[in-house]
Amino acid sequence: MTRIRPYRPGDEAALAEICLRTADAGADATGVFADDDLWAEVFVLPYVARHPEFSFVVEADDGRVGGYVVATPDTRDFEDWFADEWWPQFADRWPRPQTELTRQDGTLIYAYGRRAGAEPYGDTHPAHLHIDLLPDFQGQGWGRRLIDTIVEALRADGVRGLHLVASADNAGALAFYDRLGFTRVPSHEGVQAFSLDL
């Protein structure tokens, strides 16, 4: 029976694959960057490395992982850790671009610029999350269940607010967060941020 379970070591390859196959505004991002591995090293793997207790997966009967939610309870602390400890290990593999000529350049510039206070949402809603489901796991309620699971875990930890950022081009995701009661907040061009009081 398909179920939600806590992340465990060994899930990383599956999480990286899910991230890649949903990263282009919900569509498959394979080949969008010169190096497909970049997506996961920015958007999912640092979360399970830093906060495995706030990482959950959807697992099918056959053991296949088809989705995940990952979160940090303290965005400011996480972003400093990302800048000081996580991202420097990739400096040789992915040097900082001088200018943004490609989408990969844009994501690298974002990664190099991550630091506490870079985004305003963490001031009032300190936690943030990333959630992704493969297409054959969508439309079955797993997204809502993953959100419920992470909200419950964050509340139990005393976190008072949660935020997330979605691509403005991902109409399905935007409607999903609206249905779940998230509030749209002022956002940068190309994205839509949401907040939720816990």
C-alpha positions in Angstrom: 0.0 0.0 0.0 1.3 3.4 -0.9 2.2 5.4 2.2 4.1 8.4 3.6 7.2 7.5 5.6 10.1 9.5 7.1 13.1 10.0 4.8 15.9 7.6 5.4 19.5 7.5 4.2 19.6 5.8 0.8 16.7 7.9 -0.5 18.9 10.5 -2.0 19.1 9.2 -5.6 15.3 8.9 -5.8 14.8 12.4 -4.4 17.3 13.8 -6.9 15.4 12.1 -9.7 12.1 13.4 -8.6 13.5 16.9 -8.2 14.9 16.8 -11.7 11.7 15.4 -13.3 9.5 18.1 -11.8 11.9 21.1 -11.7 10.8 22.9 -14.9 7.7 24.6 -13.4 6.4 21.1 -12.6 7.6 19.5 -15.8 10.7 17.4 -16.5 13.9 19.5 -16.4 16.2 16.9 -17.9 18.6 18.7 -20.2 17.5 22.2 -19.2 20.9 22.7 -17.4 24.3 21.6 -18.7 24.5 19.5 -15.5 21.2 17.9 -14.4 22.7 17.2 -10.9 22.5 20.9 -10.0 18.8 20.9 -9.3 18.9 18.4 -6.4 22.1 19.9 -4.8 20.3 23.2 -4.5 16.6 22.3 -3.9 16.4 18.9 -2.0 19.6 17.2 -0.9 20.7 20.0 1.5 17.4 19.7 3.3 17.7 16.0 4.0 21.3 16.5 5.0 20.5 19.3 7.5 17.0 18.3 8.6 16.3 14.6 8.0 13.6 14.9 10.8 11.6 17.3 8.5 11.9 15.1 5.4 9.1 12.7 4.3 8.6 10.6 1.2 5.7 8.9 -0.6 6.6 5.2 -1.1 4.7 2.9 -3.4 4.0 -0.8 -2.7 7.0 -1.8 -4.7 9.3 0.4 -2.7 9.5 3.1 -5.3 9.7 6.7 -4.0 7.4 8.9 -5.9 7.4 12.2 -4.0 8.8 14.1 -1.1 8.4 17.1 1.2 11.5 18.6 2.8 11.6 21.6 5.1 13.7 23.6 7.5 12.2 25.0 10.7 14.5 28.1 10.6 15.2 29.6 7.2 17.8 32.1 8.6 19.9 29.3 10.2 19.5 27.1 7.2 20.6 29.7 4.7 23.7 30.5 6.7 24.5 26.8 6.9 23.9 26.4 3.2 26.3 29.3 2.4 29.0 28.3 4.9 29.0 24.5 4.9 26.9 23.0 2.1 27.5 25.1 -1.0 31.3 25.6 -0.8 31.9 21.9 -1.6 30.6 22.6 -5.1 32.7 25.6 -5.9 35.1 23.7 -8.2 32.3 21.8 -10.0 30.1 24.9 -10.5 32.0 28.1 -10.3 30.0 31.3 -9.8 29.0 32.8 -13.2 30.0 36.4 -13.8 26.8 37.1 -15.7 23.5 35.2 -16.3 23.6 33.8 -19.8 21.7 30.6 -19.2 19.1 29.2 -16.8 21.8 27.3 -15.1 23.7 30.5 -14.6 20.7 32.0 -12.9 20.3 29.1 -10.5 24.0 29.2 -9.7 23.9 32.9 -9.0 20.9 32.2 -6.7 22.8 29.4 -4.9 25.9 31.6 -4.3 23.7 34.4 -3.1 21.8 32.4 -0.5 22.3 33.8 3.1 20.2 34.6 6.1 17.9 37.6 5.4 18.2 37.3 1.6 14.4 36.7 1.5 11.9 38.5 3.7 9.5 35.7 4.2 11.5 34.1 7.0 11.0 37.0 9.3 7.3 36.2 10.0 7.2 32.6 8.7 10.5 31.1 9.6 10.1 27.6 8.1 10.1 26.9 4.4 9.6 23.8 2.4 10.0 22.1 -1.0 7.5 19.5 -2.3 7.5 17.5 -5.5 5.5 14.5 -6.8 6.1 12.5 -9.9 3.2 12.7 -12.4 1.9 9.2 -11.7 1.6 10.1 -8.0 -0.3 13.4 -8.6 -4.0 13.9 -8.3 -4.4 11.3 -5.6 -4.2 13.4 -2.5 -0.5 12.7 -1.8 0.4 16.4 -2.1 -2.1 17.4 0.5 -1.0 14.5 2.8 2.6 15.5 2.5 1.8 19.1 3.4 -0.3 17.9 6.4 2.6 15.7 7.5 5.2 18.5 7.4 2.8 21.0 9.0 2.2 18.6 11.9 5.9 18.0 12.4 6.7 21.8 12.3 3.9 22.6 14.7 5.1 19.9 17.1 8.5 21.6 17.0 6.9 25.0 18.0 7.3 26.6 14.6 4.9 29.5 14.2 4.9 30.0 10.4 5.8 28.5 7.1 6.5 29.8 3.6 7.3 28.5 0.2 8.1 29.9 -3.3 6.7 28.4 -6.5 7.3 29.3 -10.2 4.7 31.8 -11.4 4.5 29.5 -14.5 3.4 26.5 -12.5 -0.4 27.1 -12.6 -1.2 23.7 -11.0 1.1 24.4 -8.0 -0.3 27.9 -7.5 -3.9 26.5 -7.4 -2.8 23.7 -5.1 -1.5 26.1 -2.5 -4.5 28.4 -2.8 -6.8 25.3 -2.1 -4.7 24.4 1.0 -5.2 27.8 2.5 -1.8 29.4 1.9 -1.8 33.1 1.5 -0.1 34.7 -1.5 2.5 37.3 -0.5 4.4 39.9 -2.5 7.0 38.2 -4.6 9.9 38.6 -7.0 9.3 38.5 -10.8 8.8 35.0 -12.1 7.8 33.5 -8.7 4.9 33.4 -6.3 5.5 33.2 -2.6 3.0 31.8 -0.1 2.8 31.8 3.7 0.9 29.8 6.2 0.4 30.5 9.9 0.9 27.5 12.0 
